[in-house]
Structures are given as C-alpha cells and as structure tokens.
Amino acid sequence: MVKKVEHCHWSSWCRSPQKNNYFLIKLGASILLVALAFMLMYNKSSDSSPVLNSPFLQNTITGDSVGNTDEISSKESIGSEEKCNLFIGEWVYQAEPLYTNSSCSFIEDPQNCMKNGRPDSDYLYWRWKPQDCELGRLDPGRFLELMRNKSWAFIGDSISRNHVHSILCGLSMVESPIEVYHDESYKSRRWLFPLHNFTLSAVWAPFLTYAATFEDNNGVSTSDIQLHLDVLDKNWTEQYKSHDYVMLSVGKWFTKTAIYYENNTVLGCYNCTNSDLTKLRFNFAYRRAMRTVFDYIIASNHEGVTFYRTSSPDHFEGGEWFSGGTCKRKAPVKEGGFELNKPDKLLRDVEVEELEKMLAKASERGMNIRLFDMHLMSLLRPDGHPGPYRFYQPFGQDANAKVINDCLHWCLPGPIDSWNDVLMEMILNG
C-alpha cells in the first residue's frame, strides 16, 4: 500500500513535465536565496571591523587622545595611529650618536655639554623605539636627496632652534651647509646645502603671535611682555607659503609674565604686579594664540607640508631655573617615572584640545598638516639637558659653585637627535 502510494505520487509528477519544471525552478530559486542570505550575513560581519571599514584610520583622532594627561599611557597621544604610533614607546640603550661635539661645528655653546665639561656620557647612547614597530635612524644622504630643490623652516622659540642645530649636525656628516642669512641677534638664520639646493631656516617667533619682549639671553627681563593674542608675528607669516616644509612649535614663553592684548586693548595680565589689570592664566593666552595661528594656517591653503610640534616639557627638580632647580638624573625613565609639572600639564591640555579641532578642519580641506608629538618622548628623558653645563667648566674654579641649570634645552648630541629619526620616518611614509 505504501509502495503503491509512493509510486503513484512520483509517476504523477513524471506524467506532468510542466509541474516538474515548475518544481525545479522553485528549488533553484530557493538555493539562490539561501546563498544570498549567507553572503549578506558575511558582509555585515565584515563591516563591523574598524580596521576593514576605516579608510582614514591613520588620520583618526580617538577619544583616548584627549584623556587624562597626568599619566600618559600608550593610548594617549594626539592623533595616534592604529598601525604604529611613532610617539608611544621607550628609550633603549643601543646606539652610537651620528656625530660628536668634535665632528659638528653647528652646536651652540650652551648645548655643547661635552665641551663644557659634563662628566657622564651614557645619555648619548639611547635611541627611541616605538612600541609596535621598528624605527630607522636618520639617513643624512637620503634625507638630503628627498629635500633636493626644497626649503624647510623651523618656526618657534629656542627649542625649535635647538632642533635645527641637531638636524644641521646630522646632515653635515654628508654635506657641509653654508650660512646665507642671519638677523642682527642671530635668532633667525638660514643655511644652504648647495649640492642639493636645500635651504634650512630657523625663524624666531616665540609666541607665533606678535609680542614686544624685553629679555636678555639669560632670560632676565626688564619689563613685562606685551603680547597680542590676535595679531600674528610677521616674522614667520611673510615667508610661510614660500617653504615646502614648515615645523611650527611654541609653548614655554607663554608661562612668562605678560600683559595680554586683543584689538589693541588690554585684556589683563599673567603674573604681573599691576593691581588694576584683570588677572588671567597663561593657558588662556595660549589657547587664544593657538586659535589665531590655526585659523591662519587653515585659511592659507598652503600647498606644502606643515608640521606642528607639541611643547617639550622641562625637568627641573627642587625649584625652577631661577630658584635653584636642577636636573641631575643620569638615565631615561619609564612611563610614570617623571611627574609632569603643572605649567607643562596646562600647556599640554590646551594643545590636545585645540590641535584636535585644527587637524579635523585640515582634514576636511584636504590640507597636509601633520602632528609631531614629542611630548612623551621628551618627558622620559630627564637626563638629556645641559643642567649646569650650559656654561663652560662651571665647577672648574669651585666644586661647590652655585650655577643656574638649564633643564629645558637639550645637549647636542643628545635625545633631540632621535626626533630626526621620527621626522624621517614621517617623510618617507607620510
């Protein structure tokens, strides 16, 4: 009975070719729909991956970048890159310096620590190693070839000038540059590498906005700085667009006593003695000035490459430069090994907030503006400053002499040379 029913059922379909074709069509369509459903499920799963679905991942500023800056972790660098963040890492003891104080003639006396009698030398042999990738060293020959027929300006304060001299020392191992310009005070200077037609400039603009200053080379001021927060310093804006590469950086000068202006009207002052003026914090002025600078950069549509370097923290301990502060450490520290002082933290907070906004606007306009975040890299090197060896043989006559220490600028050779390793990597893979 069962066999008969099955036979009759199948034979009935066999006796009807139209019904048979209809069944096959339905079966084929069902298979196609199932396959399509699996494909859609797979694509949805793939779309959930931030790596696969982020074409601008390397330019993304994450929420971590504006986190707590008291303790800088491996997740807290402005504009950090998912693939390899060059600005997060540690110092490793493994390398000879590219030059010495004898082989380079471009070291200014206050940074010539070996000549001035610094007795230890271990600070010369550390290199920066990013956390998740390898970092090559500055290749002077290759760098000069990349810069053939180009110009580069480093615009800012004395740390910016310190950096220029580091680059000059490195590149001079391949070709000796010729100084072709300097201003009356030798704060703004320009060198030419004639074989490569490459010009390298140091442009003095310690606030980037206009300021009247009354300070000598030792930092002693005869009057309060008159700082205009809404007027740019023409010393750099008049040449900004003429350079293929620009590195902008300021910071420390904003912690000095100053009277602040906008629209040629006094807003107030920081650390001044005039009781009639409104007392303002220096980070207020830094924020206003940065916004003026960034608005100009964005509106300029500069076709070259602009880097902005974050401020370099100091390492004074036991006081400030004027109150007996020193920097006696002999080795780098790990993260958390040196506490960021309050002024440097305030500068950092402003930079994190304002740079995030500026980089977002630059990205919308398709401008090539890049972050050079040397903050953590610098914070971990309290051993790399001249200290008392800013002066020649400071203890030559008296082993107990009281000497003003420099715990802000960098010895040459020294930690600042590793900034050039990072810079070359950014140029090669930018």
C-alpha positions as CSV (number, residue, x, y, z in Angstrom):
1,M,0.0,0.0,0.0
2,V,2.8,2.4,0.9
3,K,4.8,1.5,-2.1
4,K,1.8,2.0,-4.3
5,V,1.1,5.5,-3.0
6,E,4.8,6.4,-3.5
7,H,4.8,5.0,-7.0
8,C,1.6,6.8,-7.9
9,H,2.9,10.1,-6.4
10,W,6.1,10.1,-8.4
11,S,4.5,8.7,-11.5
12,S,2.0,11.6,-11.5
13,W,4.8,14.1,-11.5
14,C,6.6,12.2,-14.2
15,R,3.4,12.2,-16.3
16,S,3.3,16.1,-15.9
17,P,6.5,17.8,-17.3
18,Q,5.1,21.3,-16.7
19,K,4.7,20.5,-13.0
20,N,8.2,19.0,-12.9
21,N,9.8,22.1,-14.5
22,Y,8.0,24.3,-12.0
23,F,9.4,22.4,-9.1
24,L,12.9,22.6,-10.4
25,I,12.6,26.4,-10.9
26,K,11.3,26.8,-7.3
27,L,14.2,24.6,-6.0
28,G,16.8,26.6,-7.8
29,A,15.4,29.9,-6.6
30,S,15.4,28.7,-3.0
31,I,19.1,27.7,-3.3
32,L,20.0,31.1,-4.7
33,L,18.1,32.9,-1.9
34,V,19.8,30.9,0.8
35,A,23.2,31.6,-0.8
36,L,22.4,35.3,-1.0
37,A,21.4,35.4,2.7
38,F,24.7,33.8,3.7
39,M,26.6,36.4,1.7
40,L,24.7,39.3,3.3
41,M,25.4,37.9,6.8
42,Y,29.1,37.6,6.0
43,N,29.4,41.2,4.7
44,K,27.6,42.5,7.7
45,S,30.1,40.7,9.9
46,S,33.0,42.2,8.0
47,D,31.6,45.7,8.2
48,S,31.8,45.5,12.0
49,S,35.6,45.6,11.8
50,P,37.0,49.1,12.4
51,V,40.2,48.1,10.5
52,L,38.4,47.0,7.4
53,N,36.0,49.8,7.4
54,S,38.2,52.8,8.2
55,P,39.9,54.2,5.1
56,F,41.1,57.2,7.1
57,L,42.2,55.2,10.1
58,Q,45.7,56.7,10.3
59,N,44.3,60.2,10.5
60,T,41.6,59.5,13.1
61,I,41.8,61.2,16.5
62,T,40.3,58.8,19.0
63,G,38.7,59.7,22.3
64,D,41.7,58.3,24.1
65,S,43.8,61.2,22.7
66,V,42.0,63.7,25.0
67,G,42.2,61.6,28.1
68,N,43.9,62.2,31.4
69,T,47.3,63.7,30.7
70,D,48.6,63.3,34.3
71,E,49.6,59.7,33.4
72,I,50.4,59.4,29.7
73,S,49.7,55.8,28.6
74,S,50.2,54.1,25.3
75,K,46.7,55.1,24.3
76,E,47.2,58.8,24.9
77,S,48.8,60.5,22.1
78,I,47.2,63.2,19.9
79,G,46.2,61.8,16.5
80,S,47.6,58.4,17.3
81,E,47.8,55.8,14.5
82,E,46.3,52.3,14.9
83,K,49.1,50.6,12.9
84,C,52.1,52.2,14.5
85,N,52.1,55.2,16.8
86,L,55.7,56.6,16.5
87,F,55.1,58.8,19.5
88,I,54.5,56.0,22.0
89,G,57.4,53.8,23.1
90,E,60.5,53.7,25.2
91,W,64.2,54.6,25.1
92,V,66.6,51.7,24.5
93,Y,70.4,51.6,25.1
94,Q,71.8,50.6,21.7
95,A,73.3,53.2,19.5
96,E,76.3,55.5,18.9
97,P,75.4,59.1,18.1
98,L,75.6,60.1,14.5
99,Y,78.0,62.9,15.3
100,T,80.1,64.2,18.2
101,N,80.7,67.6,19.5
102,S,84.1,67.5,17.7
103,S,82.7,66.5,14.3
104,C,79.9,69.1,14.3
105,S,80.6,72.8,14.2
106,F,77.0,73.9,14.5
107,I,76.5,73.2,18.2
108,E,75.8,76.4,20.1
109,D,77.9,76.7,23.3
110,P,75.0,76.4,25.8
111,Q,74.1,73.0,24.3
112,N,77.7,71.7,23.9
113,C,77.6,69.7,27.1
114,M,80.7,67.6,26.4
115,K,82.9,70.6,25.6
116,N,81.5,72.4,28.7
117,G,82.7,69.5,30.9
118,R,79.7,67.2,31.5
119,P,81.4,64.2,33.1
120,D,79.0,61.4,32.2
121,S,78.3,60.2,28.6
122,D,75.6,57.4,28.9
123,Y,72.9,59.8,27.8
124,L,74.5,59.8,24.3
125,Y,73.7,56.1,23.6
126,W,69.9,55.9,23.9
127,R,67.5,55.7,20.9
128,W,63.8,56.0,20.7
129,K,61.9,52.7,20.0
130,P,58.2,53.0,19.2
131,Q,56.0,50.4,20.9
132,D,54.7,48.5,17.9
133,C,57.2,48.9,15.1
134,E,60.8,49.5,14.2
135,L,62.2,53.0,13.7
136,G,65.2,53.5,11.4
137,R,67.8,56.2,12.1
138,L,68.1,59.5,10.2
139,D,69.9,58.7,6.9
140,P,71.6,62.1,6.1
141,G,72.2,61.3,2.5
142,R,68.7,60.0,1.8
143,F,67.2,62.9,3.7
144,L,69.1,65.5,1.6
145,E,68.1,63.7,-1.6
146,L,64.5,63.9,-0.5
147,M,64.9,67.6,0.2
148,R,66.6,68.4,-3.2
149,N,65.4,71.8,-4.5
150,K,63.2,72.3,-1.4
151,S,63.2,74.6,1.6
152,W,62.3,73.9,5.2
153,A,61.6,76.4,8.0
154,F,61.5,75.6,11.7
155,I,59.4,78.4,13.3
156,G,59.2,79.0,17.0
157,D,61.4,79.5,20.1
158,S,64.8,78.4,21.3
159,I,63.7,74.7,21.4
160,S,62.9,75.0,17.7
161,R,66.4,76.4,17.2
162,N,67.9,73.6,19.3
163,H,66.2,71.2,16.9
164,V,67.6,72.9,13.8
165,H,71.1,72.6,15.1
166,S,70.5,68.9,15.7
167,I,69.5,68.5,12.1
168,L,72.4,70.5,10.9
169,C,74.8,68.3,12.8
170,G,73.3,65.1,11.3
171,L,73.1,66.3,7.8
172,S,76.6,67.9,7.9
173,M,78.1,64.4,8.1
174,V,77.2,64.2,4.4
175,E,77.4,67.8,3.2
176,S,78.5,71.0,4.9
177,P,75.9,73.7,4.7
178,I,76.7,77.4,4.2
179,E,75.0,80.1,6.3
180,V,73.4,82.5,3.9
181,Y,71.4,84.7,6.3
182,H,71.1,85.8,9.9
183,D,69.3,88.6,11.6
184,E,71.0,91.0,13.9
185,S,70.5,88.9,17.0
186,Y,71.3,85.6,15.2
187,K,68.0,84.2,16.4
188,S,66.7,83.8,12.8
189,R,69.2,82.1,10.4
190,R,69.3,80.3,7.1
191,W,71.6,77.7,5.7
192,L,72.1,76.3,2.2
193,F,73.2,72.8,1.3
194,P,74.5,73.8,-2.2
195,L,74.9,70.3,-3.6
196,H,71.2,69.6,-3.1
197,N,69.9,73.2,-3.3
198,F,68.2,72.6,0.0
199,T,67.6,75.5,2.5
200,L,67.1,75.1,6.2
201,S,65.8,78.0,8.2
202,A,65.4,78.8,11.9
203,V,62.8,81.5,12.3
204,W,62.4,83.3,15.6
205,A,58.8,83.6,16.7
206,P,58.5,82.5,20.4
207,F,54.7,83.1,20.6
208,L,53.8,82.9,16.8
209,T,51.6,86.0,17.6
210,Y,53.1,89.5,17.9
211,A,54.9,90.4,21.1
212,A,57.1,93.1,22.4
213,T,59.8,91.5,24.6
214,F,62.5,92.9,26.8
215,E,64.6,89.9,27.8
216,D,68.3,89.2,27.5
217,N,69.9,85.9,26.6
218,N,69.8,84.6,30.1
219,G,66.1,85.1,30.4
220,V,66.2,88.2,32.6
221,S,63.5,90.7,31.6
222,T,63.5,94.5,32.2
223,S,59.7,94.8,31.6
224,D,56.6,92.8,31.1
225,I,56.0,91.2,27.7
226,Q,53.3,92.9,25.7
227,L,51.5,90.0,23.9
228,H,48.9,90.5,21.2
229,L,46.8,87.3,21.0
230,D,45.0,88.2,17.8
231,V,47.9,89.5,15.7
232,L,50.4,87.2,14.1
233,D,54.1,87.7,14.1
234,K,55.1,88.8,10.6
235,N,58.5,87.3,11.0
236,W,57.0,84.0,10.0
237,T,53.8,84.7,8.2
238,E,55.5,86.7,5.5
239,Q,57.5,83.6,4.5
240,Y,55.2,80.8,5.5
241,K,53.9,80.0,2.0
242,S,57.4,80.1,0.4
243,H,58.6,77.0,2.2
244,D,57.9,73.4,1.1
245,Y,58.0,72.2,4.7
246,V,57.3,74.1,7.9
247,M,57.6,73.0,11.5
248,L,55.7,75.2,13.9
249,S,56.1,75.0,17.7
250,V,55.8,77.2,20.8
251,G,54.8,76.8,24.4
252,K,57.2,77.8,27.2
253,W,57.2,81.5,26.5
254,F,53.5,81.6,27.4
255,T,54.5,80.8,31.1
256,K,56.3,84.2,31.4
257,T,54.9,87.3,32.9
258,A,52.9,89.2,30.2
259,I,50.2,91.7,29.5
260,Y,47.6,90.4,27.1
261,Y,46.0,92.4,24.2
262,E,43.2,91.9,21.7
263,N,42.1,94.5,19.3
264,N,44.9,96.7,20.7
265,T,43.0,96.7,24.1
266,V,44.4,95.3,27.3
267,L,42.5,92.1,28.4
268,G,44.5,91.5,31.5
269,C,47.8,90.0,32.6
270,Y,49.5,86.9,33.9
271,N,51.8,87.1,37.0
272,C,52.0,90.9,36.8
273,T,52.2,93.4,39.7
274,N,49.7,95.9,38.3
275,S,46.7,95.6,40.6
276,D,44.5,97.5,38.1
277,L,44.7,94.7,35.5
278,T,42.5,91.6,35.4
279,K,44.5,88.6,36.4
280,L,44.4,85.8,33.7
281,R,46.0,82.4,33.5
282,F,48.7,81.8,30.9
283,N,46.8,78.8,29.4
284,F,44.0,81.3,28.5
285,A,46.5,83.2,26.4
286,Y,48.0,80.1,24.9
287,R,44.5,78.9,23.8
288,R,43.7,82.3,22.2
289,A,47.0,82.5,20.4
290,M,46.8,78.9,19.1
291,R,43.4,79.6,17.7
292,T,44.7,82.7,15.9
293,V,47.6,80.7,14.5
294,F,45.4,77.7,13.4
295,D,42.8,79.9,11.8
296,Y,45.6,81.5,9.7
297,I,47.0,78.1,8.7
298,I,43.7,76.7,7.7
299,A,42.7,79.8,5.7
300,S,46.1,80.0,4.0
301,N,45.6,76.8,1.8
302,H,49.4,76.3,2.0
303,E,50.3,73.7,-0.6
304,G,53.4,72.5,1.3
305,V,53.6,70.2,4.3
306,T,53.1,71.8,7.8
307,F,54.1,70.0,11.0
308,Y,53.0,71.2,14.4
309,R,55.3,70.0,17.2
310,T,53.9,69.8,20.7
311,S,55.7,71.6,23.5
312,S,58.7,69.9,25.1
313,P,58.4,69.6,28.9
314,D,61.2,70.7,31.3
315,H,62.8,68.6,34.0
316,F,63.6,71.0,36.8
317,E,63.6,69.4,40.2
318,G,63.9,71.1,43.6
319,G,62.9,74.5,42.1
320,E,62.8,76.5,38.8
321,W,65.7,77.8,36.8
322,F,65.7,81.0,38.9
323,S,65.3,79.3,42.3
324,G,67.9,76.5,42.4
325,G,66.2,73.9,40.3
326,T,68.4,71.2,38.9
327,C,68.4,68.1,36.6
328,K,70.8,65.6,37.9
329,R,69.4,62.3,36.6
330,K,71.7,60.1,34.5
331,A,69.3,57.9,32.6
332,P,65.9,57.9,30.9
333,V,62.8,56.9,32.9
334,K,59.9,54.6,32.1
335,E,56.3,55.9,31.8
336,G,55.3,57.4,35.2
337,G,58.9,57.9,36.2
338,F,58.7,61.6,36.0
339,E,55.8,63.7,37.0
340,L,54.7,66.4,34.6
341,N,54.7,69.8,36.3
342,K,51.6,71.9,36.4
343,P,52.6,74.5,33.8
344,D,53.5,71.8,31.3
345,K,50.3,70.0,32.0
346,L,48.3,73.1,31.3
347,L,50.1,73.7,28.1
348,R,49.5,70.0,27.1
349,D,45.8,70.2,27.9
350,V,45.4,73.2,25.6
351,E,47.4,71.5,22.8
352,V,45.3,68.3,22.9
353,E,42.0,70.2,22.7
354,E,43.0,72.8,20.1
355,L,45.1,70.5,17.9
356,E,42.2,68.0,17.6
357,K,39.9,70.8,16.3
358,M,42.6,72.1,13.9
359,L,43.5,68.7,12.5
360,A,39.8,67.9,11.9
361,K,39.4,71.1,9.9
362,A,42.6,70.5,7.9
363,S,41.4,67.0,7.0
364,E,38.1,68.4,5.7
365,R,40.0,70.8,3.5
366,G,42.5,68.2,2.3
367,M,45.4,70.1,3.7
368,N,48.7,68.3,4.6
369,I,49.0,69.3,8.2
370,R,50.7,66.8,10.4
371,L,51.3,66.3,14.1
372,F,54.8,66.0,15.6
373,D,54.0,64.9,19.1
374,M,57.3,64.8,21.0
375,H,55.7,65.2,24.4
376,L,56.0,61.7,25.9
377,M,59.3,61.0,24.1
378,S,60.8,64.2,25.7
379,L,59.2,63.6,29.2
380,L,61.1,60.3,29.6
381,R,64.5,62.0,29.2
382,P,65.3,64.0,32.3
383,D,69.0,63.1,31.8
384,G,69.4,64.8,28.4
385,H,69.7,68.5,29.4
386,P,72.8,70.7,29.9
387,G,72.0,71.4,33.5
388,P,74.9,73.4,34.9
389,Y,77.0,72.5,31.8
390,R,75.2,75.2,29.9
391,F,78.3,77.1,31.0
392,Y,81.9,76.2,30.2
393,Q,83.5,74.2,33.0
394,P,81.1,75.6,35.7
395,F,82.9,73.9,38.6
396,G,86.4,74.4,37.3
397,Q,87.2,77.0,40.0
398,D,84.8,75.9,42.7
399,A,83.4,72.4,43.0
400,N,80.5,73.8,45.1
401,A,79.7,76.8,42.9
402,K,76.1,77.7,42.6
403,V,75.2,77.6,38.9
404,I,71.9,78.3,37.1
405,N,70.8,75.0,35.5
406,D,69.3,74.5,32.0
407,C,66.8,71.7,32.3
408,L,64.8,72.7,29.2
409,H,67.1,72.7,26.2
410,W,68.9,69.5,25.0
411,C,72.5,68.6,24.9
412,L,74.0,68.0,21.4
413,P,74.5,65.2,20.7
414,G,71.5,64.1,22.8
415,P,67.9,63.0,23.0
416,I,66.7,65.6,20.5
417,D,68.6,63.8,17.7
418,S,66.0,61.0,17.9
419,W,63.4,63.5,16.9
420,N,65.0,63.4,13.5
421,D,64.6,59.6,13.3
422,V,60.8,60.1,13.7
423,L,60.8,63.0,11.3
424,M,62.5,61.0,8.5
425,E,60.0,58.1,9.1
426,M,57.1,60.5,8.7
427,I,58.6,62.0,5.5
428,L,59.2,58.6,4.0
429,N,55.8,57.1,4.9
430,G,53.7,60.3,5.0
